[in-house]
Amino acid sequence: MKLLEINNLQKSFDSKTVLKDISMSVEKGEVVSILGPSGSGKSTLLRCATFLETMDSGELSYSGTKIVTTKDGKAVYPSKSIMKEGFNS
């Protein structure tokens, strides 16, 4: 079972593209390392995966539940009330 799945993540700050077309998944029991030089987007990827940063576009799923989708080229997030309640309530 995929605990985390990210597809086609895009993130820019002003005109600087930090993450472009990033896709990954993490299976239950799997250990993942994210490696790269300073400034390559490692922290931004983790911040997007934990909702500390908003994605520009892409899809994000937790345990098979799609949380973030893309519509008209932009990331669509659930309402704040749904986020506060939890996704599996």
C-alpha positions in Angstrom: 0.0 0.0 0.0 1.3 3.4 -0.9 1.4 5.7 2.1 2.5 8.7 0.1 2.2 9.4 -3.6 3.3 12.6 -5.4 2.7 13.0 -9.1 4.0 15.8 -11.4 4.7 18.2 -8.5 5.6 21.7 -9.7 6.7 24.6 -7.4 8.1 28.0 -8.2 9.0 31.0 -6.1 8.4 34.2 -8.2 10.0 33.2 -11.6 12.4 30.6 -10.2 11.3 27.0 -10.7 12.4 25.0 -7.7 10.6 21.6 -8.4 9.6 20.6 -11.9 7.6 17.4 -12.7 8.6 15.5 -9.5 6.9 12.1 -8.9 7.5 9.6 -6.1 5.8 7.2 -3.9 6.5 5.6 -0.5 5.2 2.2 0.3 4.3 1.0 3.8 7.5 -0.1 5.6 9.8 1.6 3.0 12.6 3.9 4.1 13.4 6.8 1.7 16.3 9.2 1.6 16.2 12.5 -0.3 19.7 13.5 -1.4 21.0 16.5 -3.3 23.1 19.6 -3.1 22.1 22.7 -1.1 19.4 24.6 -2.9 18.1 21.6 -5.0 14.6 21.6 -3.5 14.8 18.8 -0.8 13.2 20.9 1.9 10.6 22.4 -0.5 9.6 18.9 -1.5 9.1 17.9 2.1 7.3 21.1 2.9 4.9 20.5 0.0 4.3 16.9 1.1 3.3 18.1 4.7 1.2 21.1 3.6 3.7 23.7 5.0 4.1 25.0 1.4 1.5 24.9 -1.4 2.2 23.2 -4.7 1.7 25.1 -7.9 0.4 22.0 -9.6 0.5 18.2 -9.2 -1.2 15.6 -7.2 -0.7 14.4 -3.7 -2.2 11.3 -2.1 -2.0 9.8 1.4 -2.9 6.1 1.9 -4.7 6.1 -1.4 -6.8 9.2 -0.6 -6.2 11.9 -3.2 -5.8 15.2 -1.2 -4.4 17.6 -3.8 -5.4 17.5 -7.4 -4.7 19.8 -10.4 -7.4 21.7 -12.3 -6.8 24.1 -15.1 -3.0 23.8 -14.4 -3.2 24.8 -10.7 -3.1 22.7 -7.5 -6.5 22.4 -5.8 -6.5 21.9 -2.0 -9.5 20.8 0.2 -11.1 23.5 2.3 -9.5 24.4 5.7 -12.4 22.8 7.5 -11.8 19.5 5.8 -8.1 19.8 6.5 -8.8 20.4 10.2 -11.2 17.5 10.5 -8.9 15.0 8.9 -9.2 13.2 5.6 -10.4 9.8 6.9 -13.1 11.1 9.3 
